[in-house]
Amino acid sequence: MNTAQALDHVGIAGADLGRLSAAYERLGFALTPIARHSGRRTLEGPTVPFGTGNRCAMLRQGYLELIAIVDPDTFTNSLEFSLARYAGLHILALGIDDEASNLARMRAAGVAIPGIAYLERPVDDADPKGPKARFARLLLPDAPEGRIFLIRHLTPEAIWQERFLSHPNHALGLAEVFLASAAPAETAARFSVLSGLAVTHDPASGFVLALPRGYVRILSPEALPAALPGVQIPALPFIAGITITTDDGNAAIRALLAERAVAHRTVLGGILVDAGAAGGAALLFRPA
């Protein structure tokens, strides 16, 4: 198909991968091992190491990527400029089934996209001969909202391993992304072109992109507090937070947050973890 099919993942960027990982482990996520990115600097160039690395919280649907610069002397894919705006959510990836047909669709819509970028990383840096995760990516150029792209996993079995999918907080899936924009209609139009899907009006004053699996809610700054109470906006546009479903009615995350004295509040439909406790990203936990 030549349209986006799902919320694939979000990326939470921080200055220190160790500190960011510790925050998410404290929230009850079981993380994958440290892995350093690599890819082609040009469409036809060789695969080379990048200066960024990650750990991920793999979910039954989608995942969270924790990303930081691990070697500032190597190509960092401009992550330092994102971090200069704020620490938190800077990556939003929509899953696709066919990169070639989506590339043709986007070019037909007038998007000046150079081509398909192929990226890879080991599942575990400590096991260089082990499996590698490989991806095909179509990046929306010059998107002010962040690093917004379409992605197809060429080796999904490498990272969606059963051993990575059980979390002490009973997280199940990535269900929703909240984005604040001073120009919601313009942002919504970009996401419509990227995904190949129509957007509709959001009841909270904005727009919603309804994917077959997951939602992107594009709200005005004034409407964001109704969705994510207490969230402060450091800059616009701003990927403010996400909804994560749980498979136990939020019982485990509620107990864990209380036991560890993590800042949170009960809101309509779930439990909202303070962005300061989650690397700058507001996390709304909701029963599946």
JOBEL-V73580 format. One record per residue. N is the residue number from 0. RES is the residue in one letter. D_CENTER is the distance of its C-alpha to the mean C-alpha in Angstrom with 1 decimal. Layout:
n->N res->RES d_center->D_CENTER
n->N res->RES d_center->D_CENTER
This chain:
n->0 res->M d_center->21.9
n->1 res->N d_center->21.0
n->2 res->T d_center->18.4
n->3 res->A d_center->14.8
n->4 res->Q d_center->14.9
n->5 res->A d_center->11.8
n->6 res->L d_center->8.2
n->7 res->D d_center->7.3
n->8 res->H d_center->3.9
n->9 res->V d_center->0.3
n->10 res->G d_center->3.7
n->11 res->I d_center->6.6
n->12 res->A d_center->9.7
n->13 res->G d_center->13.2
n->14 res->A d_center->16.7
n->15 res->D d_center->17.6
n->16 res->L d_center->15.6
n->17 res->G d_center->18.4
n->18 res->R d_center->18.3
n->19 res->L d_center->14.6
n->20 res->S d_center->15.0
n->21 res->A d_center->18.1
n->22 res->A d_center->16.5
n->23 res->Y d_center->14.2
n->24 res->E d_center->17.2
n->25 res->R d_center->19.2
n->26 res->L d_center->17.0
n->27 res->G d_center->17.9
n->28 res->F d_center->15.1
n->29 res->A d_center->16.6
n->30 res->L d_center->14.7
n->31 res->T d_center->15.4
n->32 res->P d_center->17.8
n->33 res->I d_center->17.1
n->34 res->A d_center->16.6
n->35 res->R d_center->17.1
n->36 res->H d_center->15.8
n->37 res->S d_center->18.4
n->38 res->G d_center->19.1
n->39 res->R d_center->21.5
n->40 res->R d_center->22.1
n->41 res->T d_center->23.9
n->42 res->L d_center->23.9
n->43 res->E d_center->27.0
n->44 res->G d_center->26.7
n->45 res->P d_center->26.6
n->46 res->T d_center->23.6
n->47 res->V d_center->23.4
n->48 res->P d_center->21.6
n->49 res->F d_center->19.0
n->50 res->G d_center->19.0
n->51 res->T d_center->15.5
n->52 res->G d_center->14.6
n->53 res->N d_center->12.1
n->54 res->R d_center->12.3
n->55 res->C d_center->10.2
n->56 res->A d_center->10.6
n->57 res->M d_center->11.4
n->58 res->L d_center->12.0
n->59 res->R d_center->14.6
n->60 res->Q d_center->12.2
n->61 res->G d_center->8.7
n->62 res->Y d_center->7.2
n->63 res->L d_center->5.6
n->64 res->E d_center->6.2
n->65 res->L d_center->8.8
n->66 res->I d_center->10.2
n->67 res->A d_center->13.5
n->68 res->I d_center->16.6
n->69 res->V d_center->19.0
n->70 res->D d_center->21.7
n->71 res->P d_center->22.2
n->72 res->D d_center->25.1
n->73 res->T d_center->23.0
n->74 res->F d_center->20.8
n->75 res->T d_center->17.6
n->76 res->N d_center->16.1
n->77 res->S d_center->16.7
n->78 res->L d_center->14.2
n->79 res->E d_center->17.2
n->80 res->F d_center->17.4
n->81 res->S d_center->13.9
n->82 res->L d_center->15.0
n->83 res->A d_center->18.3
n->84 res->R d_center->16.9
n->85 res->Y d_center->15.2
n->86 res->A d_center->13.4
n->87 res->G d_center->10.1
n->88 res->L d_center->6.8
n->89 res->H d_center->7.4
n->90 res->I d_center->4.9
n->91 res->L d_center->4.4
n->92 res->A d_center->6.0
n->93 res->L d_center->8.9
n->94 res->G d_center->11.2
n->95 res->I d_center->14.8
n->96 res->D d_center->18.1
n->97 res->D d_center->20.0
n->98 res->E d_center->18.9
n->99 res->A d_center->22.5
n->100 res->S d_center->23.1
n->101 res->N d_center->19.9
n->102 res->L d_center->21.0
n->103 res->A d_center->24.4
n->104 res->R d_center->23.2
n->105 res->M d_center->21.2
n->106 res->R d_center->24.2
n->107 res->A d_center->26.5
n->108 res->A d_center->24.7
n->109 res->G d_center->25.4
n->110 res->V d_center->22.1
n->111 res->A d_center->23.3
n->112 res->I d_center->20.9
n->113 res->P d_center->22.7
n->114 res->G d_center->21.7
n->115 res->I d_center->19.5
n->116 res->A d_center->17.9
n->117 res->Y d_center->18.2
n->118 res->L d_center->16.4
n->119 res->E d_center->17.0
n->120 res->R d_center->17.0
n->121 res->P d_center->19.0
n->122 res->V d_center->17.8
n->123 res->D d_center->19.9
n->124 res->D d_center->21.4
n->125 res->A d_center->24.4
n->126 res->D d_center->25.2
n->127 res->P d_center->25.3
n->128 res->K d_center->27.2
n->129 res->G d_center->24.8
n->130 res->P d_center->22.4
n->131 res->K d_center->19.9
n->132 res->A d_center->16.6
n->133 res->R d_center->17.0
n->134 res->F d_center->14.9
n->135 res->A d_center->16.0
n->136 res->R d_center->13.9
n->137 res->L d_center->15.0
n->138 res->L d_center->13.8
n->139 res->L d_center->14.7
n->140 res->P d_center->17.2
n->141 res->D d_center->17.7
n->142 res->A d_center->15.0
n->143 res->P d_center->15.6
n->144 res->E d_center->12.4
n->145 res->G d_center->10.5
n->146 res->R d_center->9.4
n->147 res->I d_center->9.1
n->148 res->F d_center->10.2
n->149 res->L d_center->11.5
n->150 res->I d_center->11.6
n->151 res->R d_center->14.2
n->152 res->H d_center->14.5
n->153 res->L d_center->18.1
n->154 res->T d_center->18.5
n->155 res->P d_center->16.4
n->156 res->E d_center->19.2
n->157 res->A d_center->18.5
n->158 res->I d_center->15.3
n->159 res->W d_center->15.7
n->160 res->Q d_center->18.9
n->161 res->E d_center->20.5
n->162 res->R d_center->20.9
n->163 res->F d_center->17.2
n->164 res->L d_center->16.8
n->165 res->S d_center->19.0
n->166 res->H d_center->17.9
n->167 res->P d_center->20.5
n->168 res->N d_center->18.7
n->169 res->H d_center->18.8
n->170 res->A d_center->15.1
n->171 res->L d_center->15.0
n->172 res->G d_center->12.1
n->173 res->L d_center->8.9
n->174 res->A d_center->11.1
n->175 res->E d_center->10.2
n->176 res->V d_center->8.4
n->177 res->F d_center->11.0
n->178 res->L d_center->11.7
n->179 res->A d_center->15.1
n->180 res->S d_center->17.2
n->181 res->A d_center->20.9
n->182 res->A d_center->21.3
n->183 res->P d_center->19.4
n->184 res->A d_center->21.5
n->185 res->E d_center->20.7
n->186 res->T d_center->16.9
n->187 res->A d_center->17.4
n->188 res->A d_center->19.6
n->189 res->R d_center->17.1
n->190 res->F d_center->14.6
n->191 res->S d_center->17.7
n->192 res->V d_center->18.8
n->193 res->L d_center->15.5
n->194 res->S d_center->15.4
n->195 res->G d_center->19.1
n->196 res->L d_center->19.2
n->197 res->A d_center->20.9
n->198 res->V d_center->19.6
n->199 res->T d_center->21.7
n->200 res->H d_center->22.6
n->201 res->D d_center->20.8
n->202 res->P d_center->23.5
n->203 res->A d_center->22.1
n->204 res->S d_center->23.0
n->205 res->G d_center->20.5
n->206 res->F d_center->18.9
n->207 res->V d_center->16.8
n->208 res->L d_center->15.3
n->209 res->A d_center->16.2
n->210 res->L d_center->14.9
n->211 res->P d_center->17.0
n->212 res->R d_center->14.3
n->213 res->G d_center->12.2
n->214 res->Y d_center->12.4
n->215 res->V d_center->11.2
n->216 res->R d_center->13.7
n->217 res->I d_center->15.0
n->218 res->L d_center->17.5
n->219 res->S d_center->20.2
n->220 res->P d_center->20.3
n->221 res->E d_center->23.2
n->222 res->A d_center->21.5
n->223 res->L d_center->18.5
n->224 res->P d_center->20.7
n->225 res->A d_center->21.7
n->226 res->A d_center->18.3
n->227 res->L d_center->17.2
n->228 res->P d_center->20.6
n->229 res->G d_center->21.1
n->230 res->V d_center->17.9
n->231 res->Q d_center->19.1
n->232 res->I d_center->18.0
n->233 res->P d_center->18.3
n->234 res->A d_center->18.0
n->235 res->L d_center->17.5
n->236 res->P d_center->15.4
n->237 res->F d_center->12.9
n->238 res->I d_center->9.4
n->239 res->A d_center->11.1
n->240 res->G d_center->9.6
n->241 res->I d_center->8.6
n->242 res->T d_center->11.2
n->243 res->I d_center->11.6
n->244 res->T d_center->14.9
n->245 res->T d_center->17.5
n->246 res->D d_center->20.5
n->247 res->D d_center->23.2
n->248 res->G d_center->23.3
n->249 res->N d_center->21.4
n->250 res->A d_center->24.5
n->251 res->A d_center->23.0
n->252 res->I d_center->20.4
n->253 res->R d_center->23.2
n->254 res->A d_center->25.6
n->255 res->L d_center->23.3
n->256 res->L d_center->22.4
n->257 res->A d_center->26.1
n->258 res->E d_center->27.3
n->259 res->R d_center->25.2
n->260 res->A d_center->25.7
n->261 res->V d_center->22.1
n->262 res->A d_center->22.0
n->263 res->H d_center->21.0
n->264 res->R d_center->22.6
n->265 res->T d_center->23.4
n->266 res->V d_center->22.5
n->267 res->L d_center->23.4
n->268 res->G d_center->21.6
n->269 res->G d_center->20.0
n->270 res->I d_center->19.5
n->271 res->L d_center->17.5
n->272 res->V d_center->16.7
n->273 res->D d_center->17.5
n->274 res->A d_center->14.8
n->275 res->G d_center->17.3
n->276 res->A d_center->17.1
n->277 res->A d_center->13.4
n->278 res->G d_center->12.9
n->279 res->G d_center->12.8
n->280 res->A d_center->10.3
n->281 res->A d_center->12.4
n->282 res->L d_center->12.0
n->283 res->L d_center->14.1
n->284 res->F d_center->15.5
n->285 res->R d_center->17.5
n->286 res->P d_center->19.9
n->287 res->A d_center->19.2
